[in-house]
Amino acid sequence: MEINESIARLGAELDACWDALSPLLNSEDRAAQAKVLLRGVTLSQEYDRLRTEGLAAIQALLDQRDATEPGRIKSLVQAFAFAAKLANTLHDQFHDIEGETQVARFTEEIVRTLESMGTNRAPLAGLLDHPDAGVRAWAGACLINQQPDRVVPILGDIEKNEFANGAHSTAFFALVRWEHEKHRLSDGRRTEA
């Protein structure tokens, strides 16, 4: 089972734990309350472990040094896709902004590494066709300025078809930033003229 799937499973188990605890809140059954709370603590610890493993996996892919440049690029693109999935899972299942921010820093490092290799962000373009909407959204957010004709419709589709999840949020904010930047630049050109 993938780390993302494990985190999603834990999210469902924590929801079930809360459903079991809720009726007990006004109960006098302290033993039942303690049992459910203990299960919640165990699940929380498991979540922390999985999040740490996910971040370590991204770091390992980022640190991987293949003998060839194409191998290194492939490793970085894999790391980016995994990071996007992990960020969305952290967002969707646990609303873990801190974890999502840590993952975002890794994606920024991946982009900087690709740019330092002279590839710019072009290798991420293959992720615009990824089956996972969250991966497409993260890739689109990184590529919107380089490939707006291709990326804007992809992000618009994600924004329209995904609801209240990380993919939707990523697409929405990428489009808002892009529109803002586009208008800012066009306003700047008008004042120069």
Order of alpha helices (4+ residues) and beta strands (2+ residues): alpha-alpha-alpha-alpha-alpha-alpha-alpha
